[in-house]
Amino acid sequence: MSQSQRERRSGKRIAARVPVKIQAKSGVQQAGHTRDLSTNGVFLYSDTQFSEGSELEMILVLPPELTNGERRWACCQASVVRVEAAGQEGNFGMAAKIRRFELLPEIL
């Protein structure tokens, strides 16, 4: 089996569509949504196409399955590892490896 056919994920992915705010190092800001995520990776959709290797900062709500039973806001630093062409909704799909994430305090 080739490397591209083998499962390369190191953590269990949770199917979850949550809104995400994306900011690239270049300053481009974009809203999007996730398809699935884990503590070390995410697949998301955005109207803007980012290239492989792009450094991103993302703000999103982690689902309870990843945070011991409660939804938590998180800020993640990630790098894009794969980009898919725009689909039917006109969104670009991209897989990103999360290098670091920080849980944020709840704002009342």
C-alpha positions as CSV (number, residue, x, y, z in Angstrom):
1,M,0.0,0.0,0.0
2,S,1.4,3.4,-1.0
3,Q,1.9,6.2,1.5
4,S,-1.0,8.2,0.0
5,Q,-3.4,5.3,0.4
6,R,-2.5,4.6,4.1
7,E,-4.2,6.4,6.9
8,R,-1.8,9.2,8.1
9,R,-3.9,10.6,10.9
10,S,-2.4,10.4,14.3
11,G,-5.7,11.2,16.2
12,K,-9.3,10.2,15.9
13,R,-11.3,12.6,13.8
14,I,-14.8,13.8,14.8
15,A,-17.3,14.7,12.1
16,A,-18.4,18.2,13.1
17,R,-19.5,21.3,11.1
18,V,-18.5,24.3,13.2
19,P,-17.8,27.8,12.0
20,V,-14.2,28.9,11.9
21,K,-12.5,32.2,11.5
22,I,-9.3,31.9,9.5
23,Q,-6.4,34.3,9.3
24,A,-3.4,33.6,7.1
25,K,0.1,35.0,7.9
26,S,-0.4,37.2,4.8
27,G,-3.2,39.0,6.7
28,V,-6.0,37.5,4.6
29,Q,-9.1,36.8,6.8
30,Q,-11.8,34.4,5.9
31,A,-14.7,32.6,7.5
32,G,-15.3,29.0,6.8
33,H,-16.5,25.8,8.4
34,T,-15.1,22.4,9.4
35,R,-16.0,19.0,8.0
36,D,-14.1,17.1,10.7
37,L,-11.4,17.7,13.2
38,S,-9.2,16.2,15.9
39,T,-6.7,17.6,18.4
40,N,-4.0,17.6,15.7
41,G,-5.7,18.1,12.4
42,V,-8.8,19.6,10.7
43,F,-10.5,19.5,7.3
44,L,-12.3,22.7,6.5
45,Y,-14.0,24.6,3.7
46,S,-13.5,28.3,2.8
47,D,-14.3,30.6,-0.1
48,T,-10.6,31.5,-0.3
49,Q,-8.1,29.0,-1.7
50,F,-5.0,28.8,0.5
51,S,-2.0,27.0,-0.9
52,E,-0.2,24.0,0.7
53,G,2.3,25.2,3.3
54,S,0.2,28.3,4.2
55,E,0.4,29.1,7.9
56,L,-3.1,29.8,9.4
57,E,-4.5,30.9,12.7
58,M,-8.0,29.7,13.4
59,I,-10.6,30.5,16.0
60,L,-13.3,27.9,16.4
61,V,-15.5,26.0,19.0
62,L,-14.2,22.5,19.7
63,P,-17.0,20.0,20.1
64,P,-17.6,18.2,23.4
65,E,-16.0,15.0,22.0
66,L,-12.6,16.7,22.0
67,T,-12.9,18.6,25.3
68,N,-14.1,16.1,27.9
69,G,-17.8,16.9,27.5
70,E,-18.0,20.6,27.1
71,R,-17.8,22.9,24.0
72,R,-14.7,25.2,24.3
73,W,-13.4,28.0,22.2
74,A,-9.9,27.5,20.8
75,C,-7.2,29.3,18.9
76,C,-5.2,27.0,16.7
77,Q,-2.0,27.5,14.7
78,A,-1.9,25.2,11.7
79,S,-0.3,24.6,8.3
80,V,-2.2,23.6,5.2
81,V,-1.1,20.1,4.0
82,R,-3.6,19.5,1.2
83,V,-6.0,21.5,-0.9
84,E,-9.0,20.3,-2.9
85,A,-10.6,22.2,-5.8
86,A,-13.8,24.1,-5.2
87,G,-16.9,21.9,-4.9
88,Q,-20.5,22.4,-5.7
89,E,-20.9,25.1,-3.0
90,G,-18.0,27.0,-4.5
91,N,-15.8,26.3,-1.4
92,F,-12.3,25.1,-1.4
93,G,-11.5,22.2,0.9
94,M,-8.3,22.0,2.8
95,A,-6.6,19.7,5.3
96,A,-4.4,21.4,7.9
97,K,-2.1,20.0,10.6
98,I,-2.6,21.7,13.9
99,R,0.8,22.5,15.4
100,R,-0.5,24.2,18.6
101,F,-3.9,25.1,20.1
102,E,-4.9,27.1,23.1
103,L,-8.3,26.8,24.9
104,L,-9.8,30.3,25.3
105,P,-11.8,31.5,28.3
106,E,-15.6,31.7,27.8
107,I,-16.8,35.2,27.2
108,L,-20.0,36.0,29.0
